[in-house]
Amino acid sequence: MTTPHVTPAPPTHVEIDGVPAADPELLAALMSGYGHFTAMQVRDGRVKGLGLHLERLDRSTRELFDEELPGDRVRALLARAVTNSGRRDCSARVYVHEGVRLAVVVREPAPDGPGAPQRLMSVDYLRPAPHIKHLGGFGQSYHGEAARRAGYDDALLTSPDGDISEGAVTNIAFWDGSSVVWPSAPCLTGITMALLEPLLGSVRRPVSLADLGGYRAAFVTNSRGIAPVSGIDTADLTVDEELMKRVYSAYDSVEWDALQEARQEP
């Protein structure tokens, strides 16, 4: 008697609203919450700090998945997605998942120019593995939403002892009248922070909520831009226009890197 041939079932089956997913393995990876990403602004097909983005993606991929992620691959996929989106100016994110599968998301660009002053609410929370721009940021989102419901613009992450680390989705720097001070508590070194730090006479040292009276001003940075901080909890901070002009000028001086390398004529 001949044994009937049975087609083996795929290892993963996923349905969305009753419809089987076209690529269930990819969807399962996307839904796992384990991975990392980078976010950037693209203007006329160019990105500031592109090399830093590519380096961070490769470094985090090696740590999380024990594999390398060539920058040329990321650059090509990113350029392709931006071109296919029909936008030369946009916000773009590159997500890296299990199997080193990449998802590129292209959206409307963030507004150019200075951001509105931010008022921050301190919370007792530090991100796990803060050196990685990882997925699964429930804690950041939770505290950020709680801060907005309380009338603030965002959350400021601190240790139980009040040591300041970073914003929920930003880095923060303080001005003591002579130096730009970035808190030395563990945090993600954002690309905008990495570009500005060597240009602003910066230092890193511990900053706590108890130290706020010793600082004249503060500002936050992320992939969407730079904004002054007008207050933390009940403490008011001066928006130092001269400082902010210097910060914006420093950022404006950073060159834009083309996503697509110029072709060499034969």
Number of C-alpha atoms within 10 A of each C-alpha: 3 4 5 6 6 6 6 6 7 8 7 11 14 15 11 7 7 7 8 11 15 11 11 16 17 17 15 16 17 19 11 12 14 14 22 20 21 21 20 25 23 24 17 12 19 20 19 22 17 18 14 16 22 19 14 23 24 18 16 22 23 14 11 17 15 11 14 14 22 12 16 13 12 21 20 14 16 23 20 14 17 23 13 11 14 10 18 16 20 23 21 21 17 21 19 28 23 19 12 18 13 19 17 19 16 23 14 12 17 15 12 10 11 13 16 12 17 19 23 25 23 23 22 15 19 22 21 12 11 15 14 23 21 21 16 14 14 10 14 21 15 12 21 25 17 17 21 15 11 11 12 19 19 26 29 28 27 22 15 11 10 17 19 29 27 28 25 24 20 26 23 23 24 23 18 14 11 8 14 22 22 23 21 15 19 15 22 20 18 23 23 22 21 12 17 19 19 11 15 16 11 17 15 14 11 13 22 16 15 11 12 18 12 12 16 16 25 28 25 22 22 19 19 18 19 25 22 27 25 19 20 20 15 9 12 15 19 13 19 16 11 8 19 18 12 13 20 16 12 16 19 11 10 13 11 16 16 17 21 14 11 7 6 5 4 3
